[in-house]
Amino acid sequence: MTVTDLETLGAGQPDESPTGTSPKKIVGKSPTRIALERLRADRVAVACAIVVGILVLLGIFAPLICSLWGIDPDSPPPGGAGEWIQLGYPTVGPPFHSFTWAHPLGLSTNTAYDNLARLLYGLRTSLLIATIATVVTTIIGVVVGLMAGYSRGILDRIIGFITDIFLAFPFLLGALALAPIITGRFADQPDALSRAQFFTLVCVLVVFGWMGLARLIRGQVLSLREREFVQAAQVIGAPTRRILFKELLPNLIAPIVVSISLTLPAYVAAEAVLSYLGLGLTGTPSLGQMILAASGSFSTYPLYLWAPVITITLLVLSLNLLGDAIRDAFDPKTRR
């Protein structure tokens, strides 16, 4: 019998382990897949993801929901404010009147604007501002961190010095300085003022928010740049751009994802605080503007204030818990 005949006979027989059973097939898993499986097994993370998803959908489809419900965020119901306001308070909704599905969260004091409509549009505005600021902050922080961590000598020291300057500058002081300038410049142009305030708020959040991620990325790059795959790319003459964005950046996905998950709720809360202080939006519905408008009548008409406060609390808490779960899932050292 030849070697070919032996191979032919052996090809039709299954491989067996010494115990007589077929060996178990070993399937490899990527770190991302392992992290996603750990997230799916975390009930708190799943519940928070559902809550965040519902709130995001409510914000995205705010115009459609308000149109189907027959409510408007910037005008009172048919008949005008005089028909729906008595002694400064709405004629529908608790605590003075019975509940109605036409206005489930009641009307605002003095203006008779529908609270549900303003809540949905305010949620939409706050999420939009926080998302744009988070994306821009992440891009700036990653690029600056890559440059600082990979470079050596004077460039690293210059970037570090600039980062320290921004970290030392007070956040609220910068917002206080920019708000009156923008308001005075566009005071006679309401539409332009709303757009200017929107972009100014995003810029304030970005300018004072990129430093933490930049330092985190720099620290990771300082470790990665001494690894064999980076040195091999340098030996074969790969350009710096390719080393930064093709070799180093894919190994930084985990800390970037964690940073995004923790930055987004911080910006949602920051937008609400700045709008409440009068440093954010004034002509566009936002959660902070609702709290500011309702704070004066809280003792007599709490419904107007509780809706945005509960929404912000639920959104920020869910995002923070989801961010903690993502951090634990992507951390190989955790035992959670």
DAHUTA-V959571 format. One record per residue. N is the residue number from 1. SS is DSSP state (h for helix, s for strand, l for the rest). OMEGA is omega in whole degrees, -180 to 180 (999 if undefined). Layout:
n=N ss=SS omega=OMEGA
n=N ss=SS omega=OMEGA
This chain:
n=1 ss=l omega=-177
n=2 ss=l omega=178
n=3 ss=h omega=180
n=4 ss=h omega=178
n=5 ss=h omega=179
n=6 ss=h omega=179
n=7 ss=h omega=179
n=8 ss=h omega=178
n=9 ss=h omega=-178
n=10 ss=h omega=-177
n=11 ss=h omega=-178
n=12 ss=l omega=-178
n=13 ss=l omega=180
n=14 ss=l omega=176
n=15 ss=l omega=-180
n=16 ss=l omega=175
n=17 ss=l omega=180
n=18 ss=l omega=-179
n=19 ss=l omega=179
n=20 ss=l omega=-180
n=21 ss=l omega=179
n=22 ss=l omega=-179
n=23 ss=l omega=180
n=24 ss=l omega=-179
n=25 ss=l omega=-179
n=26 ss=l omega=-180
n=27 ss=l omega=179
n=28 ss=l omega=179
n=29 ss=l omega=177
n=30 ss=l omega=177
n=31 ss=h omega=179
n=32 ss=h omega=179
n=33 ss=h omega=178
n=34 ss=h omega=179
n=35 ss=h omega=180
n=36 ss=h omega=177
n=37 ss=h omega=178
n=38 ss=h omega=177
n=39 ss=h omega=-180
n=40 ss=h omega=179
n=41 ss=h omega=-179
n=42 ss=l omega=-176
n=43 ss=h omega=179
n=44 ss=h omega=179
n=45 ss=h omega=179
n=46 ss=h omega=179
n=47 ss=h omega=179
n=48 ss=h omega=178
n=49 ss=h omega=178
n=50 ss=h omega=179
n=51 ss=h omega=179
n=52 ss=h omega=179
n=53 ss=h omega=179
n=54 ss=h omega=-180
n=55 ss=h omega=178
n=56 ss=h omega=178
n=57 ss=h omega=177
n=58 ss=h omega=178
n=59 ss=h omega=-178
n=60 ss=h omega=-176
n=61 ss=l omega=179
n=62 ss=h omega=179
n=63 ss=h omega=-180
n=64 ss=h omega=-180
n=65 ss=h omega=-180
n=66 ss=h omega=179
n=67 ss=h omega=179
n=68 ss=h omega=-179
n=69 ss=h omega=-179
n=70 ss=l omega=-179
n=71 ss=l omega=-177
n=72 ss=l omega=-177
n=73 ss=l omega=-173
n=74 ss=l omega=177
n=75 ss=l omega=179
n=76 ss=s omega=177
n=77 ss=l omega=179
n=78 ss=l omega=-177
n=79 ss=l omega=178
n=80 ss=l omega=-177
n=81 ss=h omega=-179
n=82 ss=h omega=-180
n=83 ss=h omega=-175
n=84 ss=h omega=-179
n=85 ss=s omega=174
n=86 ss=s omega=-178
n=87 ss=l omega=176
n=88 ss=l omega=-177
n=89 ss=s omega=-178
n=90 ss=s omega=179
n=91 ss=l omega=176
n=92 ss=l omega=175
n=93 ss=l omega=177
n=94 ss=l omega=6
n=95 ss=l omega=-175
n=96 ss=l omega=-175
n=97 ss=l omega=-175
n=98 ss=l omega=-180
n=99 ss=l omega=176
n=100 ss=l omega=179
n=101 ss=h omega=178
n=102 ss=h omega=177
n=103 ss=h omega=-171
n=104 ss=l omega=178
n=105 ss=l omega=178
n=106 ss=l omega=179
n=107 ss=s omega=179
n=108 ss=l omega=179
n=109 ss=l omega=176
n=110 ss=l omega=-176
n=111 ss=l omega=-180
n=112 ss=l omega=174
n=113 ss=s omega=-178
n=114 ss=s omega=-177
n=115 ss=h omega=180
n=116 ss=h omega=179
n=117 ss=h omega=180
n=118 ss=h omega=177
n=119 ss=h omega=-180
n=120 ss=h omega=179
n=121 ss=h omega=177
n=122 ss=h omega=176
n=123 ss=h omega=178
n=124 ss=h omega=-179
n=125 ss=h omega=-178
n=126 ss=h omega=179
n=127 ss=h omega=179
n=128 ss=h omega=179
n=129 ss=h omega=-178
n=130 ss=h omega=-179
n=131 ss=h omega=179
n=132 ss=h omega=-180
n=133 ss=h omega=180
n=134 ss=h omega=-179
n=135 ss=h omega=-179
n=136 ss=h omega=178
n=137 ss=h omega=-180
n=138 ss=h omega=-180
n=139 ss=h omega=-179
n=140 ss=h omega=-179
n=141 ss=h omega=-180
n=142 ss=h omega=-178
n=143 ss=h omega=-180
n=144 ss=h omega=179
n=145 ss=h omega=177
n=146 ss=h omega=-179
n=147 ss=h omega=-178
n=148 ss=h omega=-177
n=149 ss=h omega=-177
n=150 ss=h omega=-179
n=151 ss=l omega=178
n=152 ss=l omega=175
n=153 ss=l omega=-168
n=154 ss=h omega=-178
n=155 ss=h omega=178
n=156 ss=h omega=180
n=157 ss=h omega=179
n=158 ss=h omega=179
n=159 ss=h omega=178
n=160 ss=h omega=178
n=161 ss=h omega=178
n=162 ss=h omega=178
n=163 ss=h omega=179
n=164 ss=h omega=179
n=165 ss=h omega=180
n=166 ss=h omega=178
n=167 ss=h omega=-178
n=168 ss=h omega=-177
n=169 ss=l omega=-178
n=170 ss=l omega=-178
n=171 ss=h omega=-178
n=172 ss=h omega=179
n=173 ss=h omega=177
n=174 ss=h omega=178
n=175 ss=h omega=179
n=176 ss=h omega=-180
n=177 ss=h omega=-176
n=178 ss=h omega=-174
n=179 ss=h omega=-180
n=180 ss=h omega=178
n=181 ss=h omega=-180
n=182 ss=h omega=-179
n=183 ss=h omega=180
n=184 ss=h omega=-179
n=185 ss=h omega=-176
n=186 ss=l omega=-176
n=187 ss=l omega=-178
n=188 ss=l omega=179
n=189 ss=l omega=-174
n=190 ss=h omega=-179
n=191 ss=h omega=178
n=192 ss=h omega=179
n=193 ss=h omega=180
n=194 ss=h omega=179
n=195 ss=h omega=-180
n=196 ss=h omega=178
n=197 ss=h omega=179
n=198 ss=h omega=-177
n=199 ss=h omega=177
n=200 ss=h omega=179
n=201 ss=h omega=177
n=202 ss=h omega=-180
n=203 ss=h omega=179
n=204 ss=h omega=180
n=205 ss=h omega=-179
n=206 ss=h omega=-176
n=207 ss=h omega=-178
n=208 ss=l omega=-177
n=209 ss=l omega=-175
n=210 ss=l omega=-169
n=211 ss=h omega=-178
n=212 ss=h omega=179
n=213 ss=h omega=179
n=214 ss=h omega=178
n=215 ss=h omega=178
n=216 ss=h omega=-180
n=217 ss=h omega=179
n=218 ss=h omega=179
n=219 ss=h omega=178
n=220 ss=h omega=-178
n=221 ss=h omega=177
n=222 ss=h omega=178
n=223 ss=h omega=-175
n=224 ss=h omega=-174
n=225 ss=l omega=178
n=226 ss=l omega=-179
n=227 ss=l omega=-173
n=228 ss=h omega=-175
n=229 ss=h omega=176
n=230 ss=h omega=179
n=231 ss=h omega=178
n=232 ss=h omega=178
n=233 ss=h omega=177
n=234 ss=h omega=-178
n=235 ss=h omega=-178
n=236 ss=l omega=175
n=237 ss=l omega=178
n=238 ss=l omega=179
n=239 ss=l omega=-178
n=240 ss=h omega=-179
n=241 ss=h omega=180
n=242 ss=h omega=179
n=243 ss=h omega=-178
n=244 ss=h omega=-169
n=245 ss=h omega=178
n=246 ss=h omega=-177
n=247 ss=h omega=-175
n=248 ss=h omega=-174
n=249 ss=h omega=178
n=250 ss=h omega=179
n=251 ss=h omega=-179
n=252 ss=h omega=-176
n=253 ss=h omega=-177
n=254 ss=h omega=179
n=255 ss=h omega=178
n=256 ss=h omega=178
n=257 ss=h omega=179
n=258 ss=h omega=179
n=259 ss=h omega=179
n=260 ss=h omega=-178
n=261 ss=h omega=179
n=262 ss=h omega=-180
n=263 ss=h omega=-177
n=264 ss=h omega=177
n=265 ss=h omega=178
n=266 ss=h omega=179
n=267 ss=h omega=175
n=268 ss=h omega=178
n=269 ss=h omega=-180
n=270 ss=h omega=178
n=271 ss=h omega=179
n=272 ss=h omega=-180
n=273 ss=h omega=-179
n=274 ss=h omega=178
n=275 ss=h omega=178
n=276 ss=h omega=179
n=277 ss=l omega=-180
n=278 ss=l omega=-178
n=279 ss=l omega=-178
n=280 ss=l omega=-178
n=281 ss=l omega=178
n=282 ss=l omega=-177
n=283 ss=l omega=-178
n=284 ss=l omega=179
n=285 ss=l omega=174
n=286 ss=l omega=-178
n=287 ss=h omega=178
n=288 ss=h omega=178
n=289 ss=h omega=177
n=290 ss=h omega=179
n=291 ss=h omega=179
n=292 ss=h omega=-179
n=293 ss=h omega=-176
n=294 ss=h omega=-175
n=295 ss=h omega=-178
n=296 ss=h omega=-177
n=297 ss=h omega=-176
n=298 ss=l omega=-175
n=299 ss=l omega=-178
n=300 ss=l omega=-178
n=301 ss=l omega=-173
n=302 ss=l omega=-177
n=303 ss=h omega=-178
n=304 ss=h omega=-177
n=305 ss=h omega=-174
n=306 ss=h omega=-177
n=307 ss=h omega=179
n=308 ss=h omega=-180
n=309 ss=h omega=179
n=310 ss=h omega=180
n=311 ss=h omega=179
n=312 ss=h omega=180
n=313 ss=h omega=-179
n=314 ss=h omega=-179
n=315 ss=h omega=-177
n=316 ss=h omega=179
n=317 ss=h omega=180
n=318 ss=h omega=179
n=319 ss=h omega=179
n=320 ss=h omega=179
n=321 ss=h omega=177
n=322 ss=h omega=177
n=323 ss=h omega=177
n=324 ss=h omega=179
n=325 ss=h omega=178
n=326 ss=h omega=178
n=327 ss=h omega=179
n=328 ss=h omega=-178
n=329 ss=h omega=-179
n=330 ss=h omega=180
n=331 ss=l omega=-178
n=332 ss=l omega=-177
n=333 ss=l omega=-177
n=334 ss=l omega=178
n=335 ss=l omega=-176
n=336 ss=l omega=999
